[in-house]
Amino acid sequence: MINGSGPALNADFNESFAAWQKLKNLYGASYSYTVNFNSWSGFKSKTTIEVVNNVVASRRYSAWNLKGKQINSISETRDNLGRHPEGARPRLIEDLYNKCEQTVLNKSLAKNYIYFTRHADGIMKTCVYVPKGCADDCAQGVNIGEIIFSRKK
């Protein structure tokens, strides 16, 4: 995990993006990934985004209360993508790298903690900032759970 900014963080980001491009070139532009959210209060949610030939094809969202009971479930396809406000926005992995670079890595270290982590294959896992002094559910940015490629080229 990298916490900070400057050359080390930028190098880690660039290495991660290169790893993504290499894997995408090897496996193709069809994949799915998850975005998980776990609140300090016990609420949790999971969004799964499916991408087919570099186009977001579907989004599935589920949420659970603090007792583990499912309280919401949404499934969207190309015809109605993004109509529900719940869950992670339907984006490509490249869009998430762009969000990381544009909205997280340029935050002030005087006011924020910045965290960047990668999965074992080098793909970005977490790129978030946390305002200093914030106590609960403060991380803003990108969290990528499992990534599954649909097929090898």
C-alpha positions in Angstrom: 0.0 0.0 0.0 1.2 3.4 -0.9 0.2 6.3 1.3 1.3 9.7 0.1 1.9 11.4 -3.2 4.7 12.3 -5.6 7.0 10.1 -7.6 6.5 6.8 -5.7 2.7 7.0 -5.9 2.7 8.1 -9.5 5.1 5.3 -10.4 2.8 2.7 -8.6 -0.2 4.1 -10.5 1.6 3.9 -13.8 2.8 0.4 -13.2 -0.7 -0.6 -12.2 -2.3 0.9 -15.3 0.3 -0.9 -17.5 -0.6 -4.2 -15.8 -4.2 -3.5 -16.6 -3.5 -2.8 -20.2 -1.3 -5.9 -20.5 -4.0 -8.2 -19.0 -6.7 -6.5 -21.1 -4.7 -7.1 -24.2 -4.1 -10.7 -23.3 -7.7 -11.5 -22.3 -9.7 -9.1 -24.3 -12.2 -6.3 -23.5 -14.9 -8.6 -21.9 -14.8 -8.8 -18.1 -16.7 -8.2 -14.9 -15.7 -6.6 -11.7 -17.2 -5.9 -8.3 -17.3 -2.9 -6.1 -18.0 -3.6 -2.4 -19.0 -1.1 0.3 -19.0 -1.9 4.0 -20.1 0.8 6.4 -19.0 1.0 10.0 -22.7 0.7 10.9 -23.0 -2.8 9.4 -24.7 -1.8 6.1 -23.0 -3.3 3.1 -23.5 -3.5 -0.6 -22.0 -5.1 -3.7 -22.2 -3.9 -7.3 -21.1 -6.1 -10.2 -20.4 -4.5 -13.5 -20.2 -6.6 -16.7 -18.3 -5.3 -19.7 -18.6 -6.9 -23.1 -16.3 -5.8 -26.0 -15.4 -2.7 -24.1 -19.0 -1.6 -23.5 -20.8 -1.8 -20.1 -23.5 -4.5 -20.6 -25.0 -4.9 -17.2 -25.0 -3.9 -13.6 -26.2 -5.8 -10.6 -26.6 -4.3 -7.1 -27.4 -5.8 -3.8 -27.5 -4.3 -0.3 -27.8 -5.8 3.2 -28.7 -4.3 6.6 -26.6 -4.7 9.7 -28.3 -8.0 10.5 -27.3 -9.4 7.2 -30.8 -9.3 5.7 -30.9 -8.4 2.0 -32.8 -5.1 1.7 -32.4 -4.2 -1.9 -31.5 -5.9 -5.2 -31.4 -4.3 -8.7 -30.4 -5.7 -12.1 -29.9 -3.4 -15.1 -29.0 -4.2 -18.7 -27.9 -1.9 -21.6 -31.4 -0.6 -22.0 -31.7 0.8 -18.5 -28.1 1.2 -17.2 -27.7 3.7 -14.5 -31.4 4.4 -14.0 -31.2 3.5 -10.3 -29.1 5.8 -8.1 -27.9 2.9 -5.9 -24.6 1.1 -6.4 -21.4 1.9 -8.2 -21.8 3.8 -11.5 -21.5 1.6 -14.7 -17.9 2.3 -15.8 -15.0 0.7 -17.6 -11.9 -0.1 -15.6 -10.1 2.7 -17.6 -12.7 5.1 -16.3 -11.8 4.1 -12.8 -8.1 4.7 -13.4 -9.1 8.1 -14.8 -11.2 8.8 -11.7 -8.2 7.8 -9.5 -5.8 10.0 -11.3 -8.2 13.0 -11.6 -10.0 13.0 -8.3 -7.8 11.2 -5.7 -4.1 11.4 -6.5 -4.2 15.2 -6.8 -5.7 15.8 -3.3 -3.8 17.8 -0.8 -1.7 15.7 1.7 -2.1 18.4 4.2 -5.8 17.8 4.3 -6.1 14.1 3.3 -4.6 10.6 3.6 -4.2 9.0 0.2 -4.1 5.2 -0.3 -3.3 3.2 -3.4 -3.3 -0.6 -3.4 -3.1 -3.3 -6.1 -4.4 -6.8 -6.6 -1.8 -9.6 -6.9 -1.9 -9.2 -10.7 -1.0 -5.5 -10.4 -4.4 -4.1 -11.2 -5.6 -1.3 -9.0 -7.6 -2.4 -6.0 -8.0 0.8 -4.0 -7.4 4.5 -4.8 -9.0 6.6 -2.1 -8.5 9.7 -0.1 -9.7 10.2 3.5 -10.1 13.7 4.8 -8.0 14.1 8.0 -10.1 14.1 11.1 -13.0 12.2 9.5 -14.1 9.2 11.5 -16.8 7.2 9.7 -17.2 6.1 6.0 -15.0 8.8 4.8 -13.0 7.1 2.0 -13.7 8.6 -1.4 -12.5 7.2 -4.7 -12.1 3.8 -6.3 -12.5 0.3 -4.8 -12.3 -2.6 -7.2 -13.0 -6.1 -5.8 -12.7 -9.2 -7.9 -12.0 -8.9 -11.6 -12.9 -11.8 -13.9 -12.0 -11.9 -17.6 -14.6 -13.6 -19.8 -12.2 -15.3 -22.1 -8.6 -15.4 -23.4 -8.0 -13.8 -26.8 
